[in-house]
């Protein structure tokens, strides 16, 4: 095994990543070393790269990435996973295992959890360290490149759909039909609900139709009325990174609807508490999935062939790829192929 590897690292916040040679890490107790085949590029990578400072507790420089898939090539003490096993390096690196969130099965909400590409080095590199008990087991039938985004984008959408409490006869409005929204459409359809897709892009709405959306609307001032004409939304899942969607959302929902915030939107929205009193709407958010959700979702993806358009790029193209992602110039998801230059 090589002593050195290529990695895309954040050296200075707000600046492009640097593609550099660094030492291959060695696994410690309970850790495994993966030689990566693929790594998805996520909007969270953009948030980390564009921030004013490194995340608290992060190494500097920091290797980004949290959607990696590869094979075990080295093992630390106390591990039992055979060399050659294909595993995933998801967002969650580990958690405290002691707080209420961890003890009730919601370790992704642990206030001290560590994350790949955020507080520990991640998967924008040829090798990455994972904790054995937090690594994702990839079903044999799933392709590494199509499956890499499932480790964050896919399982996040899965958690959002679960919180929406969909069922046959209900109407789900999916706002934002980029990569996460495309997973959301497929998962919402599996519940038997009617799915209405909303976006500002005709091209993304065309993709939403291909993935099974029952109705597709361009986002504008009249969208809420159009959804109401269909019977109104019993659930809204927002995958659009903008607070401008809020009037459309509130104009679309029925009494007792569930609004799930999936996209990371920092700007506030105007919320009148009296409105909640009158209609009983529930507003919640969702974070990246737990280990159990990851286990369940990957097997669901295997059974139902859940996937979206994947475009492979080389590690050397990561900055261009992230610029495209920031501009919304991506049909589905971009995935690093470490076999490409």
C-alpha positions in Angstrom: 0.0 0.0 0.0 1.2 3.5 -0.9 2.6 5.7 1.9 1.1 8.9 0.2 -2.2 9.7 -1.3 -3.9 12.5 -3.2 -6.5 14.6 -1.2 -8.6 17.7 -1.8 -8.1 19.8 1.2 -9.5 23.1 2.6 -6.4 25.0 3.5 -8.0 28.4 3.9 -11.7 28.9 4.4 -13.4 30.7 1.5 -10.7 29.6 -0.9 -10.6 26.8 -3.5 -9.6 23.4 -2.3 -6.0 22.4 -2.8 -5.2 19.0 -4.4 -2.1 17.8 -2.6 -0.1 14.8 -1.6 -0.5 13.8 2.0 0.3 10.7 4.1 -2.1 7.8 4.1 -3.6 7.6 7.6 -3.3 4.5 9.7 -6.3 3.1 11.6 -6.3 3.1 15.3 -8.4 1.0 17.8 -11.8 0.3 16.3 -11.0 2.0 13.0 -10.8 0.8 9.4 -8.9 2.2 6.5 -10.9 2.3 3.2 -9.3 2.7 -0.3 -12.0 4.7 -2.0 -13.6 4.1 -5.3 -16.1 7.0 -5.2 -17.1 10.0 -3.2 -20.2 12.1 -3.7 -20.0 15.9 -3.7 -22.6 17.5 -1.4 -24.0 21.0 -0.8 -22.7 20.6 2.8 -19.2 20.5 1.3 -19.9 23.9 -0.2 -21.1 25.3 3.2 -17.9 24.1 4.9 -15.6 25.4 2.1 -17.3 28.8 1.9 -17.5 29.4 5.7 -15.5 32.1 7.4 -13.6 29.6 9.6 -12.9 26.0 10.0 -15.6 24.1 12.0 -14.9 23.8 15.7 -12.5 20.9 16.4 -11.7 20.4 12.8 -8.1 19.6 11.7 -6.5 22.3 9.5 -6.1 21.7 6.7 -9.3 19.7 6.4 -10.1 17.0 3.8 -13.7 17.4 2.8 -16.2 14.8 1.7 -18.7 12.5 3.5 -20.2 10.2 0.8 -17.3 7.8 0.2 -17.4 4.1 -0.8 -14.4 1.8 -0.9 -12.8 -1.4 0.3 -11.2 -2.1 3.6 -7.4 -2.3 3.1 -6.2 -2.1 6.7 -7.7 -2.7 10.2 -7.0 -1.3 13.6 -7.0 -3.3 16.8 -10.4 -4.6 18.0 -12.0 -4.7 14.5 -13.4 -7.8 12.9 -14.4 -6.6 9.4 -12.5 -8.6 6.7 -10.1 -6.9 4.4 -11.8 -6.4 1.0 -15.2 -5.6 2.5 -16.9 -2.7 0.7 -18.1 0.0 3.1 -19.3 3.6 3.1 -17.9 6.6 4.9 -21.0 8.6 5.6 -21.4 12.0 7.4 -21.4 10.4 10.8 -17.9 9.4 11.9 -18.9 8.7 15.5 -20.9 10.0 18.5 -20.6 10.1 22.3 -22.9 7.0 22.8 -24.0 8.5 26.2 -26.4 11.4 25.6 -30.1 11.2 25.3 -30.0 11.4 21.5 -27.5 8.6 21.3 -29.3 6.4 23.8 -32.6 6.8 22.0 -31.3 5.9 18.6 -30.9 9.5 17.3 -27.1 9.7 17.3 -27.1 12.0 14.3 -28.4 14.7 16.7 -25.7 14.0 19.2 -24.3 17.5 20.1 -20.7 16.2 20.1 -20.9 13.8 17.2 -18.0 14.0 14.7 -18.5 14.1 11.0 -16.4 13.2 7.9 -15.3 16.2 6.0 -16.3 18.5 8.9 -14.6 17.6 12.2 -12.5 14.7 10.9 -10.9 14.2 7.5 -13.3 13.0 4.9 -13.6 11.2 1.6 -12.2 13.7 -0.9 -9.1 11.5 -0.8 -7.9 8.2 -2.0 -8.1 6.7 1.5 -10.2 7.5 4.5 -10.5 6.3 8.1 -13.9 5.1 9.4 -15.1 3.9 12.8 -16.0 0.2 12.2 -19.3 0.5 14.1 -20.4 3.6 12.2 -19.3 2.5 8.7 -22.2 1.9 6.2 -22.5 -1.6 4.9 -23.2 -1.4 1.1 -25.5 -4.1 -0.3 -23.7 -6.1 -3.0 -26.2 -5.2 -5.8 -25.6 -1.4 -5.4 -23.1 0.2 -7.7 -20.5 2.3 -5.8 -20.9 5.4 -8.0 -24.6 5.5 -8.0 -24.7 4.7 -4.3 -22.2 7.2 -2.9 -24.8 10.1 -2.7 -27.2 7.7 -0.9 -24.9 8.1 2.1 -26.0 11.7 2.7 -28.4 13.0 0.1 -30.4 9.8 -0.1 -30.7 9.0 3.6 -31.4 12.6 4.4 -34.4 12.5 2.0 -35.4 9.2 3.5 -35.5 10.7 7.0 -37.5 13.7 5.7 -40.1 11.5 4.0 -40.4 9.4 7.2 -41.2 12.5 9.2 -43.8 13.6 6.6 -46.0 10.7 7.6 -47.2 10.0 4.1 -49.7 7.4 3.1 -52.1 6.5 0.2 -54.6 9.3 -0.3 -52.3 12.1 1.0 -50.7 14.7 -1.2 -47.0 15.5 -0.8 -45.4 18.7 -2.3 -41.7 18.4 -3.0 -40.1 21.8 -3.3 -36.7 21.8 -5.0 -36.0 19.1 -7.5 -32.2 18.9 -7.4 -30.4 15.8 -6.2 -32.1 15.6 -2.7 -35.5 16.4 -4.1 -35.2 13.7 -6.8 -34.6 11.1 -4.1 -37.5 12.6 -2.2 -39.8 12.1 -5.1 -39.0 8.5 -5.5 -39.3 7.8 -1.8 -42.6 9.7 -1.5 -44.0 7.7 -4.4 -43.3 4.5 -2.5 -45.7 5.5 0.2 -48.6 5.6 -2.2 -49.1 9.4 -1.8 -49.7 11.7 -4.7 -46.5 13.7 -5.4 -46.4 17.3 -6.7 -43.0 18.6 -7.7 -42.1 22.3 -7.6 -39.0 24.0 -9.0 -37.8 27.1 -10.9 -36.2 25.0 -13.6 -38.2 23.3 -16.4 -35.3 20.9 -16.9 -35.5 19.7 -13.3 -39.3 19.4 -13.5 -38.8 17.2 -16.6 -36.5 15.0 -14.5 -39.1 15.0 -11.7 -41.7 13.7 -14.2 -39.4 11.0 -15.3 -38.9 9.9 -11.7 -42.6 9.6 -11.1 -44.0 13.0 -9.9 -47.7 13.1 -10.6 -47.8 16.9 -11.2 -45.1 19.4 -11.8 -45.4 23.2 -11.3 -43.0 26.0 -11.9 -42.6 28.0 -8.6 -44.4 31.3 -8.9 -47.0 33.4 -7.1 -49.8 31.1 -8.3 -48.3 27.8 -7.2 -50.1 27.6 -3.9 -53.5 28.0 -5.6 -52.6 25.3 -8.1 -51.7 22.9 -5.3 -54.9 23.8 -3.4 -56.9 23.1 -6.6 -55.5 19.5 -6.4 -56.8 19.1 -2.8 -54.0 20.9 -1.0 -50.7 19.6 0.5 -50.9 17.2 3.4 -47.1 17.4 3.6 -44.4 19.7 2.2 -40.8 18.7 2.0 -38.5 21.6 1.3 -35.3 20.8 -0.5 -34.8 24.3 -1.9 -32.0 26.3 -0.2 -34.1 29.5 0.0 -36.6 31.2 2.4 -38.5 32.6 -0.6 -40.5 29.4 -0.7 -42.4 30.2 2.5 -45.4 32.1 1.1 -45.9 29.3 -1.4 -45.7 26.6 1.3 -48.1 28.3 3.6 -50.5 28.9 0.7 -50.5 25.2 -0.3 -51.0 23.3 2.9 -54.1 21.8 4.4 -55.1 21.8 8.1 -52.8 19.4 10.1 -50.2 19.3 7.3 -46.6 18.5 8.1 -43.9 20.9 6.8 -40.4 19.3 6.8 -37.3 21.5 6.3 -34.6 19.4 4.7 -32.5 22.1 2.9 -30.2 24.2 5.1 -31.7 27.7 5.0 -30.1 30.2 7.3 -32.5 33.1 6.6 -35.7 33.5 8.7 -39.2 33.1 7.5 -42.3 35.0 8.7 -44.2 32.7 11.0 -47.4 33.9 12.7 -48.2 31.7 15.7 -51.9 32.4 15.4 -51.7 30.7 12.0 -50.5 27.5 13.7 -53.3 27.8 16.3 -56.0 27.8 13.6 -54.7 25.1 11.3 -52.7 22.6 13.5 -49.8 22.5 11.0 -46.7 20.8 12.3 -43.3 22.2 11.3 -40.2 20.1 11.8 -36.7 19.6 10.3 -34.6 16.6 9.5 -30.9 15.9 9.7 -28.7 13.3 8.1 -29.8 9.8 8.9 -29.0 7.5 11.8 -27.2 4.2 11.4 -30.5 2.3 11.5 -32.0 4.6 8.9 -29.0 4.1 6.8 -29.3 0.3 7.1 -33.0 0.4 6.2 -32.7 2.9 3.4 -29.8 1.2 1.6 -31.8 -2.0 1.4 -34.8 -0.1 0.2 -32.7 1.5 -2.5 -31.5 -1.9 -3.5 -35.0 -3.4 -3.8 -36.6 -0.5 -5.6 -33.6 0.7 -7.7 -33.7 4.2 -6.2 -31.2 6.4 -7.9 -30.7 9.6 -9.9 -28.4 10.8 -12.7 -24.7 10.5 -11.7 -21.9 12.4 -13.4 -18.4 11.2 -12.6 -15.5 13.7 -12.2 -11.8 13.3 -11.3 -10.5 14.4 -8.0 -8.5 17.1 -9.9 -11.8 18.6 -11.1 -13.4 19.0 -7.6 -13.2 22.8 -7.5 -14.9 23.1 -10.9 -17.5 20.5 -9.8 -18.3 22.5 -6.6 -18.6 25.7 -8.6 -21.2 24.0 -10.8 -23.0 22.7 -7.8 -23.1 26.2 -6.3 -24.7 27.5 -9.5 -27.2 24.7 -9.7 -25.7 23.4 -12.9 -26.0 19.8 -12.1 -28.7 17.4 -13.4 -28.5 15.0 -10.4 -25.3 14.4 -8.4 -21.6 14.7 -9.0 -19.4 11.9 -7.8 -15.6 11.7 -7.7 -14.2 8.7 -9.5 -10.7 8.1 -8.1 -9.8 6.1 -11.2 -10.0 9.3 -13.3 -7.2 11.9 -13.4 
